[in-house]
Amino acid sequence: MIDKKILLQNLGLLIIGVLCFALAHPTDLCNMGLPFLSYFAFIPVFLLTQRASWKTVWLYGFAYGTVCYCVFVSWLGTFNPASMPVIAGMYGLYLMVAFPLMKAVTVFFPKNKAIAQWIVWCAYEYVKTLGFSGFNYGVTAYSHWKFIPFIQAASLLGVFGLSGIITFPSAWFTALINDSSKSWKTKIYNHKISAIIWLVVYVSVLIFGFVSQKDYSTYETRTIALVQTNSDPWVGGEEAYKKDLNVLMNLSDEALNSNPNISFVVWPETAFVPRIQWHYEKRLNRNSFNLVNTLLTYIDSKPVPFVIGNDDGVMGYDSEGNYTLLDYNAALVFTPKENVIPPQPEKYRKMHLVPFTEHFPFKKQLPFVYKLLEENDTHFWEKGTEPVVFEIDGLKFSVPICFEDTFGYIGRRFVNNGARAFVNMSNDSWARSRACQLQHLSMAVFRSVENRVPSVRATASGETVFVDPNGRITASIAPFEENYLVSTIPLITDYKPTIYTRFGDYAGVLFTIFAFILLIFGGIMQIYKKSKKEK
């Protein structure tokens, strides 16, 4: 029989946990987020997994994951009706596994169960970002994107190391609650060593954050123009393409007229939708060719290169061996009088595609899911393979496209390949949500800090910004307006790889290894104790 009091208490913990998780980050509930909540956000989670029975703990995990991401990424519903329930359901399944694992370690290590839960949680935060369905939205450290001194340690520990520091107080307070001592003074005394260690680590991170920030004011700079169209280029067909092109050209002209020192102009992700090379060479559609020709004639008449997001189409063999048109989400670099007419741009093709909405590799295994995505107007792309580095006016840079700047390993790969700046192009206009844009930006700034290189973001509707190597936003324009932004970034000529650039997300790997050891060792010890008791 269900104890209604216990059920209500558990549901209360579930609801508080969901709200603390969501409110710590930018969401539609609170655009800027309340990052201090992240220090206590997982107390309800740790307590709930301890209290719940083995029969129900997986259900609470599924409910927590599903509701958290329904609230956190509510803006996904505007993309297509399938995307939000798919992502929320996926995290329901992840937490349906993580919750029983957190409960298991409380059984294996009853004296230090909260610490063991913390290790498993930190491992989960890393593992959830891996593979086809990897999704960095909701990683705890990203809630601190505006706390500049604290995030400097990302160059040492990566985001998963910082997440471990932020989430530890949840484990510590859970341990206090579990302590059977009568007075809080005694409880605190019993757990003073772990508190002192955490305080020393936290203060050390802040000291490092203050002393490690570098002054780039004496560095040579490069001036870049970013264009923000405030439109979704995929909506409206040929007339919309024509209108968007006029906006792009007009804003670019205004930017170029405003500053004679501009090195190049950046347009957002797929700002120009018709396939430039394809339509110029094939000429199967006169209207598309005319539009492409207008674009190329315009670029060829300008004094600087253009970095443009485009749907790059080529004939080739797909994964099933069919010879067909392959689409890539690409960044094209055009230099006037060199590779514009006929178009032979330098190219980068997006390597990490958005799961479910840009890429789904399980067509044969899960045909019903693939059909559902197709019916909801999902545009599937092919994956690029090369971490291309471009060079304009002495600036070596790479172009992570949209979702790619949420992954530390991609930024690290670019830098190790020679990039000394990131030029991100994004389109979040479809979400019609400031929270969506701020969540994206909150992750993007970490890529600069991790690798100590500057970055710029040209977005369709925001956040269009310049970010210095310390992760500080140095220039920005308001979201949801047609505008351009011209500013400078330092030219890094004395680059030294950071710990993160050298070793990547080792903190996440270590948490995962420790969690695995806890679960295996704890399981073996439980079997041994049980067999010994039976004998």
Secondary structure, DSSP 8 states (H G I E B T S, - for coil): ---HHHHHHHHHHHHHHHHHHHHTS--SSSTT--GGGGGTTTHHHHHHHHHS-TTTHHHHHHHHHHHHHHHHTGGGGGT-TTHHHHHHHHHHHHHHHHHHHHHHHHHH-GGGHHHHHHHHHHHHHHHTTSSTT---TT-GGGGGTT-HHHHTTHHHHHHHHHHHHHHHHHHHHHHHHH---SSHHHHHHHTHHHHHHHHHHHHHHHHHHHHH----TTS-EEEEEEEE--S-TTSSHHHHHHHHHHHHHHHHHHHHHH-TTEEEEE--TTSB-S-HHHHHHH---HHHHHHHHHHHHHHHTSSS-EEEEEEEEEEEE-TTS-EEEEEEEEEEEE-TTTSTTTT--EEEE-SS--BTTTB---TTT-HHHHHHHHHTT----B-------EEETTEEEB--BGGGGG-HHHHHHHHHTT-SSEEEEE--GGG--HHHHHHHHHHHHHHHHHHT--EEEEESSS--EEE-TTS-EEEE--SSS-EEEEEEEE---S----HHHHH-SHHHHHHHHHHHHHHHHHHHHHHHHHHHHH-
